């Protein structure tokens, strides 16, 4: 069964999951298309600073008089982009690593799983902070060489290194599944027919893994999104003029004072981010219950 | 088993060596000098400062000098915080982070297991649904969104707790709760799932058939087995609390190790950054080893490798 079809079948059965998927689609389309119809630019400074939500500015404005609705949607765009690319990186590494480890087995499998265990016991997000802060100028130079703006460098580093921290669970689960699958008669039959190992992995094992890959894909997206916003909040993520949900919330937090609460600056970007994460987690949980053979009874 | 523990400890040495080397070399490979500031400092002065801090010559030379010091337990001077050594800063800030982190850990374990247990007993009833919804919310709300909301509510509006700071007991409550919530939620989900599995097993039916009270069955028999996945999760949880506390310490103005680490990474202070990475990694490796030992002690079926 095609993975997307499988996904569709599971979601269709459950109206709540349909609602979650539709909500995510809505957020994504607003971030990609809707942002052009707010009447403001995400980086347009004006005198109307720190305005409460009103007709002119649905989500209010920030310290520099920028429209918060536009900025929240722009933040969504960056956060979703980092999460999507990071997940793709983690998926590629996790699936390849897990398949090789499980398929080859024996000593190689032992060593590969020991490596996973060692990385598990390291403070990976702390290492990502080191990577981003020390490599950003190198990457900015590379980007300028190919004609791209240098302030995208941190985003590129986040794509890569957030993906590099999140492949471990995927690799473990894929390996476990491959260990089971490779004992199946159809694999033995393919071997007897003289098919190459690469072909068996790609044509026979991968389609059988698609369900589980979709489940952990859905669960990886929110964790990378959370990590990205965490780093952006600390000032180690995307840089101005780019903004993500993490930097928006950090702008809000550092303007908190007991005299005046600029609640809209926190509630709108933070709220939309929480709802998105919630929808993704609901979807991931629902899919896991339906598709993961280890959960299925 | 002792031999295995010793072997694991010895295995940790090359891992730590690689992590610290990588950090130091990466930070030093970045262009610019950690001494350059907003104000223009004459290059001669920067060169002199670099010489004083053993940051002159080739990177490899600097690296050898640094590793020589680390081998003797000296993590070098701090560049951003004048006249203080990395050892001093870690000695002062690490205990603060440890207090906050352990309190959050204990809270997460207590409330996570309690709520997960309650949900499992009321499987598929309203209480179960409600707790699981809360738990999913708990793992979805980022701590830096939750914490300012809690501050606005409990500190600024209701004046129940202080907004920020460190030193008096009431100042630890909000940060510890905010830090613990995602892990409380994760542990609650794990406990529920694992208890539901265990409650189906034969030995539980036997215990009930013997006429034991439901509480005895639950706490003396079922929980003992159901606790295993939570022990398995304790390593990742410790890593999560460690990184989570960086944000919480920044938010609440707590003088822990987190804000120092982020500042020194942003300022490319090679000594402070590598030193903190070394401390964090050693702590987590040790913690994971302890968790594995505990797992082995609780479940004798597992072979310790």
Boltz contact constraints between the chains, C-beta under 6 A:
constraints:
  - contact:
      token1: [A, 118]
      token2: [B, 15]
      max_distance: 6.0
  - contact:
      token1: [A, 121]
      token2: [B, 284]
      max_distance: 6.0
  - contact:
      token1: [A, 121]
      token2: [B, 285]
      max_distance: 6.0
  - contact:
      token1: [A, 121]
      token2: [B, 288]
      max_distance: 6.0
  - contact:
      token1: [A, 122]
      token2: [B, 281]
      max_distance: 6.0
  - contact:
      token1: [A, 123]
      token2: [B, 239]
      max_distance: 6.0
  - contact:
      token1: [A, 123]
      token2: [B, 242]
      max_distance: 6.0
  - contact:
      token1: [A, 123]
      token2: [B, 280]
      max_distance: 6.0
  - contact:
      token1: [A, 123]
      token2: [B, 284]
      max_distance: 6.0
  - contact:
      token1: [A, 125]
      token2: [B, 243]
      max_distance: 6.0
  - contact:
      token1: [A, 126]
      token2: [B, 280]
      max_distance: 6.0
  - contact:
      token1: [A, 129]
      token2: [B, 265]
      max_distance: 6.0
  - contact:
      token1: [A, 130]
      token2: [B, 23]
      max_distance: 6.0
  - contact:
      token1: [A, 130]
      token2: [B, 265]
      max_distance: 6.0
  - contact:
      token1: [A, 133]
      token2: [B, 265]
      max_distance: 6.0
  - contact:
      token1: [A, 133]
      token2: [B, 266]
      max_distance: 6.0
  - contact:
      token1: [A, 134]
      token2: [B, 26]
      max_distance: 6.0
  - contact:
      token1: [A, 134]
      token2: [B, 27]
      max_distance: 6.0
  - contact:
      token1: [A, 134]
      token2: [B, 30]
      max_distance: 6.0
  - contact:
      token1: [A, 137]
      token2: [B, 30]
      max_distance: 6.0
  - contact:
      token1: [A, 137]
      token2: [B, 31]
      max_distance: 6.0
  - contact:
      token1: [A, 226]
      token2: [B, 142]
      max_distance: 6.0
  - contact:
      token1: [A, 229]
      token2: [B, 142]
      max_distance: 6.0
  - contact:
      token1: [A, 233]
      token2: [B, 144]
      max_distance: 6.0
  - contact:
      token1: [A, 234]
      token2: [B, 262]
      max_distance: 6.0
  - contact:
      token1: [A, 249]
      token2: [B, 144]
      max_distance: 6.0
  - contact:
      token1: [A, 249]
      token2: [B, 145]
      max_distance: 6.0
  - contact:
      token1: [A, 253]
      token2: [B, 148]
      max_distance: 6.0
  - contact:
      token1: [A, 258]
      token2: [B, 156]
      max_distance: 6.0
  - contact:
      token1: [A, 261]
      token2: [B, 152]
      max_distance: 6.0
  - contact:
      token1: [A, 266]
      token2: [B, 148]
      max_distance: 6.0
  - contact:
      token1: [A, 270]
      token2: [B, 145]
      max_distance: 6.0
  - contact:
      token1: [A, 274]
      token2: [B, 140]
      max_distance: 6.0
  - contact:
      token1: [A, 274]
      token2: [B, 141]
      max_distance: 6.0
  - contact:
      token1: [A, 277]
      token2: [B, 140]
      max_distance: 6.0
  - contact:
      token1: [A, 278]
      token2: [B, 140]
      max_distance: 6.0
  - contact:
      token1: [A, 281]
      token2: [B, 136]
      max_distance: 6.0
  - contact:
      token1: [A, 281]
      token2: [B, 140]
      max_distance: 6.0
